[in-house]
Amino acid sequence: MNGKPDIVMKKPFLWCMLVLLVSPGAFGEEGAMLLGDLAAQKDAYEGKKITMPLKLKSIDNLFGKIYFYDRKNQDIVFDVAIQSGMEEYRTEMLNLREGLEYHVTFLFNGVGNIGIINGELIGFTPAILMKLPEGGEKTEKEQIK
């Protein structure tokens, strides 16, 4: 073999990978609500529980703050100083990675004087876990194997 079949197989694979990386769906949900939309429609969402795809920006253990941002790079800050004493919270904090996308659930409390969104963090789940297929019920044949 002169190596030609190997190159022929690599080109379509590289094109497919390039298309997947450039496609809008590769970087999150295109139609998802943004933090700016919440601030603009604050009366409609005040006091409601909201789940949004956000990326982790940083964790400030000294002041007990956790920072997330949306796809337009608008930040939201949650005070987690009270929760830092809980054992399950500390376990979750060990698995956090900056830049990773999470489905963040929080209670929207309104917008402050300078436009900062006020909210109480309820929980967060890595977005990659939402993309995994669910197991469902196994049949008797599958359970025996």
N, C-alpha and C positions, 0 to 999 in steps of 0.2 A: 504494500500500500504506500502511496506517495503522500499521504496526509490530507488529501483533498476532502474525503468524507468527514473528517473531524472538523474542518473549517466550515463546511456546509451546515453542519448541525449547530455550531456555535452562533452563527449570525442570527438565525431566527430566535434563538433563545435570548440573545442580547437585546434584540429589538423588542421582544415581549417584556423583558424586565424594564427597559427604558419606558415603554408605554405605561406600564403599571405604576412606575414611580412618578411620572408626570401627570397622570390622570388626577382629577380633583378629588375623587373618592379615596385616594391613597392617603390623604392627610387628614382624614376625619369626616364627619358628617357635614356635607355642604349646606343643607337646609336647617341645621341646628341653630337655635337661638343664641345670640351673643349677649355679653354683659351690657353692651351699649343699648341693646333693645330693652333690657330690663330697666335700665336707668331712665330711658325715654318713656316707658309705660309703667312707671312705678306704682301708680294708683291701682292698676289692674292686678298686679302681682303681690302687693303688700300683704304679709302674713301667710303667704302660700309656700308650700314645700315644692322646691324646684330641683330637677336633676338635669345637669348639663355636662357635656364633654369638655373638660378643661385639662390643661397640662400643668404639672407641678413645676413651679419656679424655684422655690426654696423653702427651707424650714429654719426658723429662728428659734432655737431652743432657749436662748437667754431670755427673750421677751415672750415666749410662748405663742408665736405667730406662725401660720402656714400660708404661703402665697401660691395662688394658682393664676393662670392666664388663659384667655381664649384664643381663637385663631387670628384675631385682630390685635393681639398683644395687649389687651386691656386686662389689668390686674384686679384680683379680688383677694382680700386678706381676711383670714379667720383667726379669732383668738382661741387658742387651744390650751391655755394655761390651766384651766379648771380640769380638762380631760387628761392632762399629763399624769395625774396620779392614778388613773385607772389602768389595771394590768392589760386588758384587751387593747386599749389604745396604744400602750407602749409596744405591744407586739406588732400592731399595724404599722407604726412609725418606722420599725426596723426594715420593712419591705419597700418603703417609698424610694423612688428614683426620680431625680430631677429630669425634666423633659419628657417623661412618660405620660401618656394620656390616661386620665381617670374619668369615670362617671361620678361626678361630685353631687351629692344631695345636700341641700341646705335650706334653711328657712329664711325667706327674703323679708328683711325688716325695714327696708326703705333705702333712701339715698341721703347721704349727709350733705352739709352745706357746700362743700367743695366738689361734690360729685362722686364721692367714694361710696360704693355699695356696702350697706351694712347687712350682715347675715350671720346666722348661727350654723356652724357645720354640724351636719347629722352623720354623714358617712361618705366614704369614697371606695370605689371598686376599680381596679385596673381595667381599662377598656378591652384589653386583649382577652380577658376572661369572659367578656360578653360575646366575643366572636367564636368561642369554642362551642361545638355542638353539644346539646344536652343528651344524656344517656338514654333516657326513656325507659320503658319497661322491657325486660328481656323475656323472650319466650322460653319454654321449658328446654328446648333443644340447645339454646345458647347457654343456659345455666348449667347444663350437664357437661358441656365442653370445658 
